[in-house]
Amino acid sequence: MWHARNGWSHRVLPSLAEHFDLGRVHNSQLSMLRNGKLASPGPEVFLALGGINRWLAEQAPAGQLDQAYLQAALAGHPDLIEALATGADAVRDPQGGVLGAGDLLEVFVGLRPAPPAFNLSIREEEAATLSAALADLLTAGRPWRQCRDELLAAYPVGRRGRRDRFAAVMAGQQEYGATELEAELPDLRRTLAQLGGSVAVELGPERFLELLRNRAHSLDENSCIQPQAVDDLATAIRRKLAEE
């Protein structure tokens, strides 16, 4: 969730650790951590992550790094500058304390829970309704064919597979799974920001997910189709023809 809320790639933390000599962590280790497949990472992993987290807390107490400082501190690393300009939130506990190496290790082994602000877990049973709410939000309730080009231009991902998946969800042909939706949230927020302007930029991950949940609930409440009135497709088509 640290990656998700800041919109980072797997290269950001290893590059920061190397640049500031905070320890060593590899892209592959972060990928495995995110997927729950790294069984026993060495202490240097947590030393690196804890060091970066403390650096962020000191330099970006409000989650934003000064641009002049970024340019000076990370000269020659334009990718890092761009990534940190987008998101620079440190991991803090509910009291505002900054999590260091030992704290992150305790989260990893289950001795302490992840901070609530970094626990955006989406339940599998709600993923489909959230996908529908997302499509309704980004299309403003319009048919997909009327806004397809605009949405695909705003979606910041270049990979063909993910773009096809996004299009299918927006068209109502498929739904995201829970894990998939969590991973997509940063880019979906960017899509909304691109479409919605400055107000959308201010939505943090928690607020964005809350917005989707509220919208899903509203769609469910305001649905004009009652269970007993649901027809099979053929009957519904005949009714439509009779109305013409």
C-alpha distance (Angstrom), angle and dihedral (degrees) to the residues before:
residue distance angle dihedral
M1 . . .
W2 3.80 . .
H3 3.79 87.8 .
A4 3.79 93.0 42.3
R5 3.77 98.3 51.3
N6 3.82 91.7 48.3
G7 3.78 95.4 40.5
W8 3.82 93.6 -128.0
S9 3.77 129.6 162.1
H10 3.82 120.6 -134.9
R11 3.80 89.6 -97.8
V12 3.81 97.1 65.4
L13 3.81 102.1 74.4
P14 3.83 96.6 41.4
S15 3.80 90.4 48.8
L16 3.80 92.3 49.1
A17 3.80 91.8 47.9
E18 3.80 91.3 51.5
H19 3.80 95.1 43.0
F20 3.81 94.8 51.1
D21 3.83 94.6 33.9
L22 3.81 91.8 -121.2
G23 3.78 97.0 142.7
R24 3.78 137.4 -75.4
V25 3.78 130.2 -67.4
H26 3.79 126.2 156.8
N27 3.80 130.5 -139.5
S28 3.81 89.9 -120.4
Q29 3.81 91.5 53.2
L30 3.80 91.6 53.2
S31 3.78 91.5 47.5
M32 3.80 90.7 51.8
L33 3.81 91.6 45.6
R34 3.79 90.6 53.4
N35 3.80 90.6 50.0
G36 3.81 95.1 44.7
K37 3.80 93.2 -115.8
L38 3.82 102.5 114.2
A39 3.79 102.4 95.4
S40 3.81 102.5 -178.5
P41 3.81 116.2 9.5
G42 3.79 115.5 -173.0
P43 3.81 122.7 -109.7
E44 3.81 91.5 -103.0
V45 3.81 88.8 69.9
F46 3.80 92.5 59.9
L47 3.81 92.6 40.3
A48 3.81 88.9 56.3
L49 3.81 95.2 45.0
G50 3.80 92.7 44.7
G51 3.80 91.8 48.4
I52 3.79 92.7 50.9
N53 3.79 91.4 46.3
R54 3.82 91.9 53.3
W55 3.81 90.9 46.4
L56 3.80 90.5 53.2
A57 3.80 92.0 48.0
E58 3.82 91.0 52.1
Q59 3.79 97.6 43.6
A60 3.82 99.6 34.3
P61 3.82 108.2 30.1
A62 3.81 90.6 162.8
G63 3.80 94.9 41.6
Q64 3.80 94.4 -98.6
L65 3.81 125.7 100.8
D66 3.79 120.2 -147.8
Q67 3.79 109.1 -105.9
A68 3.80 94.4 -138.5
Y69 3.80 90.0 51.9
L70 3.80 91.2 47.8
Q71 3.78 92.5 52.1
A72 3.80 91.4 50.0
A73 3.80 98.8 40.7
L74 3.80 95.9 43.9
A75 3.78 101.9 33.2
G76 3.78 109.9 161.8
H77 3.82 93.5 24.0
P78 3.83 105.6 90.9
D79 3.82 92.6 162.4
L80 3.81 91.6 57.3
I81 3.79 91.7 45.9
E82 3.79 90.6 52.5
A83 3.80 93.1 46.0
L84 3.81 94.5 49.7
A85 3.78 92.1 44.3
T86 3.81 86.8 59.9
G87 3.81 97.3 47.3
A88 3.79 135.5 -1.9
D89 3.80 106.2 160.6
A90 3.80 117.1 150.6
V91 3.81 121.8 -145.7
R92 3.81 109.6 -104.8
D93 3.77 134.1 175.3
P94 3.84 121.0 -118.7
Q95 3.83 89.8 -89.1
G96 3.80 92.6 54.3
G97 3.79 96.1 -102.5
V98 3.79 116.9 147.1
L99 3.81 116.0 -118.4
G100 3.80 113.1 -125.4
A101 3.80 131.4 -169.1
G102 3.81 95.0 -74.2
D103 3.79 92.9 46.8
L104 3.80 92.2 51.2
L105 3.79 90.1 48.3
E106 3.81 89.6 53.3
V107 3.81 90.0 51.8
F108 3.80 89.9 50.0
V109 3.82 94.8 52.2
G110 3.80 93.5 40.7
L111 3.81 100.0 -110.1
R112 3.80 90.4 124.2
P113 3.81 132.7 20.1
A114 3.77 122.8 -111.9
P115 3.83 112.2 -97.5
P116 3.83 110.9 -87.6
A117 3.82 92.0 -118.8
F118 3.80 88.7 59.9
N119 3.78 96.2 46.8
L120 3.79 106.2 87.7
S121 3.80 93.8 151.2
I122 3.78 111.6 169.4
R123 3.78 115.8 -151.5
E124 3.79 115.5 -126.9
E125 3.80 91.1 -128.6
E126 3.82 92.2 58.5
A127 3.82 97.7 44.6
A128 3.81 94.1 89.6
T129 3.81 94.5 50.8
L130 3.80 91.1 45.4
S131 3.81 89.2 51.2
A132 3.80 89.6 53.2
A133 3.81 91.1 47.7
L134 3.80 90.2 49.1
A135 3.80 91.8 51.8
D136 3.80 91.2 47.5
L137 3.81 90.8 50.0
L138 3.80 98.5 46.7
T139 3.81 94.2 43.1
A140 3.83 92.1 41.3
G141 3.80 86.2 -129.8
R142 3.82 92.8 -60.9
P143 3.81 124.6 132.9
W144 3.80 112.2 -86.1
R145 3.80 94.1 -120.6
Q146 3.82 90.1 59.8
C147 3.81 95.3 56.6
R148 3.81 104.0 22.1
D149 3.79 97.6 110.4
E150 3.81 93.6 46.0
L151 3.80 93.6 49.8
L152 3.78 95.1 45.8
A153 3.81 89.8 49.9
A154 3.82 90.2 52.5
Y155 3.83 95.2 46.6
P156 3.83 103.2 95.3
V157 3.82 98.8 -153.1
G158 3.80 119.6 103.9
R159 3.83 100.6 -169.7
R160 3.79 111.1 109.4
G161 3.79 95.7 -140.7
R162 3.80 94.5 53.6
R163 3.81 92.5 44.1
D164 3.80 90.8 52.0
R165 3.80 90.3 48.2
F166 3.82 91.4 49.0
A167 3.80 90.8 49.9
A168 3.81 91.9 49.9
V169 3.82 91.8 50.9
M170 3.81 92.3 47.2
A171 3.82 89.7 49.6
G172 3.80 90.8 51.5
Q173 3.80 92.5 -117.3
Q174 3.82 95.4 115.6
E175 3.82 141.0 11.8
Y176 3.78 131.8 -135.6
G177 3.78 117.8 -113.6
A178 3.81 117.8 -125.4
T179 3.80 96.6 -101.8
E180 3.79 91.5 42.4
L181 3.80 92.5 50.8
E182 3.80 92.2 50.1
A183 3.79 89.8 52.6
E184 3.81 91.7 47.3
L185 3.83 96.2 49.9
P186 3.84 97.2 92.9
D187 3.80 92.9 52.8
L188 3.80 92.1 41.3
R189 3.81 88.9 54.6
R190 3.79 89.3 51.1
T191 3.80 89.5 50.2
L192 3.80 90.6 52.6
A193 3.80 90.8 46.8
Q194 3.80 90.8 51.1
L195 3.79 90.6 50.4
G196 3.78 99.3 36.3
G197 3.79 105.8 39.0
S198 3.80 129.5 -141.2
V199 3.82 97.7 -18.3
A200 3.79 91.6 59.0
V201 3.82 91.4 50.1
E202 3.80 89.4 63.4
L203 3.82 93.1 60.2
G204 3.79 109.9 107.5
P205 3.82 121.5 -154.6
E206 3.82 93.8 -95.1
R207 3.80 93.0 48.1
F208 3.80 92.3 46.2
L209 3.79 92.1 52.0
E210 3.80 90.7 45.4
L211 3.80 88.9 51.8
L212 3.81 91.0 53.2
R213 3.80 92.3 47.7
N214 3.80 91.7 49.5
R215 3.78 90.8 47.6
A216 3.80 91.7 49.4
H217 3.81 89.8 51.3
S218 3.81 91.1 47.8
L219 3.80 92.5 49.8
D220 3.79 89.7 50.8
E221 3.82 93.2 48.8
N222 3.79 95.3 44.7
S223 3.78 96.4 45.5
C224 3.77 108.6 127.6
I225 3.81 92.7 -158.0
Q226 3.78 111.4 94.2
P227 3.82 118.8 -158.9
Q228 3.78 93.2 -115.8
A229 3.84 91.6 52.0
V230 3.80 96.7 54.2
D231 3.82 111.1 119.2
D232 3.76 130.8 -166.8
L233 3.79 113.8 -101.1
A234 3.80 95.8 -100.8
T235 3.81 92.5 52.7
A236 3.78 91.7 47.2
I237 3.81 91.1 51.4
R238 3.81 92.0 49.9
R239 3.80 89.4 51.1
K240 3.80 90.8 51.2
L241 3.80 90.8 50.1
A242 3.79 90.7 49.7
E243 3.80 89.8 54.6
E244 3.80 92.7 56.6
